[in-house]
Amino acid sequence: MNYEHSILRALLRLARRRSAADIGRLLDRVGGTTAELRDALRRLETDGFVDRRAEDNVRLTLPGLAVAVASIAGRRRTKATPRAPRRAA
């Protein structure tokens, strides 16, 4: 589902810029082939994460938005700062 997470993050970036998310723009951002992208979008639509209004117009649903934001936050937290050891009182 890593490819699908990349698609959700790309949709989030496009939504923040108020740009229409179509197949061409998504391919520029996530790579792959058109067939792979359409299959992944079909799976995301089945799971309820995206809404495909027309063949080339894709929008995030509320659960898709939540997963996209959580996946970005999870990527930022992967490098944790080490804590200093506690001292005995």
C-alpha positions, -999 to 999 in steps of 0.1 A, spaced: 0 0 0 30 22 -2 21 34 -37 -14 42 -26 0 63 3 21 82 -22 -11 89 -42 -29 101 -11 0 124 -2 1 138 -38 -37 144 -37 -33 162 -4 -6 185 -18 -28 192 -48 -58 199 -26 -38 223 -5 -28 242 -37 -65 241 -48 -54 224 -80 -75 198 -98 -61 163 -94 -61 145 -127 -42 115 -140 -14 136 -156 -6 156 -125 -7 125 -103 17 106 -127 41 136 -125 41 133 -87 40 96 -80 54 80 -111 44 46 -125 23 38 -155 -12 50 -162 -25 14 -157 -9 11 -123 -22 45 -112 -58 37 -124 -57 3 -105 -44 20 -74 -71 47 -76 -98 20 -81 -85 2 -49 -85 36 -30 -121 43 -42 -132 8 -31 -117 14 3 -135 48 5 -104 70 5 -109 89 -28 -139 99 -49 -136 97 -87 -160 123 -101 -150 117 -137 -124 95 -152 -96 120 -148 -109 140 -117 -100 126 -83 -108 140 -49 -99 129 -13 -127 119 10 -126 127 47 -111 92 56 -86 97 27 -76 131 41 -71 116 75 -49 88 62 -29 112 40 -22 136 70 -14 107 93 11 92 68 29 126 65 30 129 102 43 94 105 71 100 81 82 131 100 83 112 133 105 83 121 137 100 132 132 103 169 156 124 190 173 103 217 164 112 253 189 118 280 189 90 307 171 97 339 190 104 370 182 87 402 171 110 429 
